[in-house]
Amino acid sequence: MEDKNALIVGATGLIGNELLHILKNHPYYQKVYVLTRRPLDIAHERVVEIVSSFDEIKADDLPQVDDIYCCLGTTMKKAGSKEAFRKVDFHYPIKVAEMGKEKGAQQYLLVTAMGADEKSRFFYNQVKGEVEEVIAGLGYKTLHIFRPSLLLGDRNESRTGERIGQVVMQALSPLMVAGLKKYRPIEGKNVAEAMFIAAKQNLSGPHLFESEKIKVLAKSEL
């Protein structure tokens, strides 16, 4: 098997943390680079941390990788303003995508959200749709976009509103049938599994995965 390298951004979040766990314990990648603002102190032979601010990072600071997994994302409450939210969920993913393309990356795997639409009246969904649109235009050989619904799983940060939403949505999930199935909550681990499986398929072109499709893909063999 050809040696491949990967880069993860957003490894401290729910999906990114699950993804890092999967990738570092699977022999598919020779090296797994993690771009992080603070040291994660991960002692593993295949994991290499790149500690840098996203505002200061340059293409020359990144290694050459084959696949880039972007799991960056915040909330309006945590960001504190629309401008700060846009920086994390729009500018940073695009900056990483541009730098990665410059260094020869062939595949970009991006997590956005259900309802992402650049024409949406809702700022959150609009930004998610805009970042998809811009990255789709960068010319990657393969682009995988993942639009999960409400995420389930243990986070490294407290999000009271999301915890309440998780309980409510899990209770309602059995009632969500037919066209409502896409609103069922999904485990962050399932999204991470689906991302890795999609990356290994060596496809070309753009591919979109919403929650139900993500769940099906996650059931495939890792």
Buried (B, 14 or more C-beta within 10 A) or exposed (E): EEEBBBBBBBBBBBBBBBBBBBBBEEEBBEBBBBBBEEEEEBEEEBBBBBEBEBEEBEEEEBEEBBBBBBBBBBBBEEBEEEEEBBBBBBBBBBBBBBBBBEBEBBBBBBBBBBBBBBEBEEEBBBBBBBBBEBBBEEEBBBBBBBBBBBBBBEBEEEBEEBEEBBEEBEEEBEEBEEEEBBBBBBBBBBBBBBBBBBBBEEBEEBBBBBBBBBBEBBEEEE
